[in-house]
Amino acid sequence: MTDLTFHLKAHAESFVTRDMGRKVREMLLEFHSQSPVDMALTIDVSGIEVLTPSFADEFFAKTVVLMGLDAFRTRFRIIGPPDDIKLLISKVIKIRLAQTVQAESP
């Protein structure tokens, strides 16, 4: 079976800048577009010790906003982050979604 895992460590050496988060998000979206639409995809965060809020916002949160939360949850699963990075990812997604809803409100 084809490996349908996006190994974050394979796409960058560091996970601290907003610019790098954007570049890796573009790689993820390309991976997503080339994958069968009916298959779940995995984002593997294993082995990453430092991941900043800026990177997490650009990579995870903006992907969620672009796809929609339900579509993201249906299509992707995230594996391997330590608890502190898991909490950070969750927090930046919630903040970005709240900002998006607020910006769309009249």
C-alpha positions in Angstrom: 0.0 0.0 0.0 1.2 3.5 -0.8 2.5 5.5 2.2 -0.1 8.3 2.8 1.9 9.9 5.5 3.3 13.5 5.4 6.4 13.3 7.5 6.9 16.9 8.7 10.6 16.4 9.5 11.2 15.4 5.9 10.1 18.8 4.6 12.0 21.2 6.8 15.0 21.4 9.2 13.3 23.8 11.6 9.8 24.6 12.5 10.1 28.1 13.9 9.3 30.7 11.2 6.1 31.7 9.7 7.7 31.7 6.2 8.8 28.0 6.7 5.3 27.2 7.9 3.8 28.6 4.7 6.3 26.7 2.5 5.6 23.4 4.2 1.8 24.1 4.1 2.2 24.4 0.3 3.9 21.0 0.2 1.1 19.5 2.4 -1.5 20.9 0.1 0.3 19.5 -2.9 0.5 16.1 -1.2 -3.2 16.4 -0.4 -4.2 17.2 -4.0 -2.2 14.3 -5.3 -3.7 11.8 -2.9 -6.9 9.8 -3.5 -9.8 11.8 -2.3 -11.3 8.9 -0.3 -8.2 8.2 1.7 -7.3 9.6 5.1 -3.9 11.2 5.3 -1.5 11.3 8.2 0.6 14.2 9.3 3.5 12.8 11.3 5.0 15.2 13.8 7.3 12.7 15.4 10.8 13.7 16.4 10.1 17.5 16.4 11.2 19.0 19.6 10.6 22.7 18.8 7.6 24.1 17.0 6.7 27.7 17.4 3.2 29.3 17.4 4.1 31.1 14.2 4.9 27.9 12.3 1.9 26.1 13.8 -0.4 28.9 12.7 0.9 29.0 9.2 1.0 25.3 8.7 -1.8 23.8 10.8 -4.3 26.6 11.5 -4.3 28.2 8.0 -4.7 24.7 6.5 -7.7 24.2 8.7 -9.2 27.5 7.7 -8.6 26.9 4.0 -10.2 23.4 4.1 -12.7 23.9 6.9 -12.4 22.2 10.2 -14.7 19.2 9.4 -13.0 18.5 6.1 -9.6 18.8 7.8 -10.6 16.4 10.6 -12.1 14.0 8.0 -9.1 14.0 5.7 -6.1 14.3 8.1 -5.0 12.8 11.4 -2.0 14.1 13.3 0.3 11.6 15.0 3.5 11.8 17.1 3.5 15.3 18.7 4.6 15.5 22.3 1.9 16.8 24.6 3.2 20.4 24.6 3.2 20.6 20.8 -0.2 18.9 20.6 -1.6 21.6 22.9 0.1 24.3 20.9 -1.4 23.0 17.6 -4.9 22.9 19.2 -4.6 26.3 20.7 -3.4 28.1 17.4 -6.2 26.4 15.4 -8.8 27.6 17.9 -7.4 31.1 17.9 -7.3 31.2 14.0 -10.8 29.9 13.7 -12.1 32.4 16.2 -10.3 35.2 14.3 -11.8 34.0 11.0 -15.3 33.9 12.4 -14.9 37.3 13.9 -13.6 38.8 10.6 -16.6 37.3 8.7 -19.1 38.7 11.2 -20.8 42.0 10.2 
